[in-house]
Amino acid sequence: MSKPGIVREVDERTPPMVLFEGEGIRAERLPPGSRVVYPPTSLPGIQDVDAAIRHALLHPHGTSLCRNSSCQACD
């Protein structure tokens, strides 16, 4: 289960925030009222991408496939 993302508003008591700068990082004190966005945790990776694509094509979510070749609605 992943953690949801959050938005934190900076105030006078907020310590310096760690920010990316080029290929490094630095600690910077942001102005009060700034908002810092923390994204949710990532979803786990797909182990077999080809199998996942095949499954998605054969079993589309929220639709029903017509397998009848004589069905005019499928043309």
Residue pairs with C-beta under 8 A, 6 or more apart in sequence:
2 40
2 41
2 42
2 43
3 40
3 41
4 40
5 37
5 38
5 39
5 40
6 37
6 38
7 35
7 36
7 37
7 38
8 14
8 35
8 36
8 38
9 33
9 34
9 35
9 36
10 17
10 30
10 31
10 32
10 33
10 34
10 35
10 36
11 32
11 33
12 32
14 29
14 30
14 32
15 29
16 27
16 28
16 29
17 27
17 28
17 29
17 30
17 36
18 25
18 26
18 27
19 25
19 26
19 27
19 28
30 36
46 52
66 73
66 74
68 74
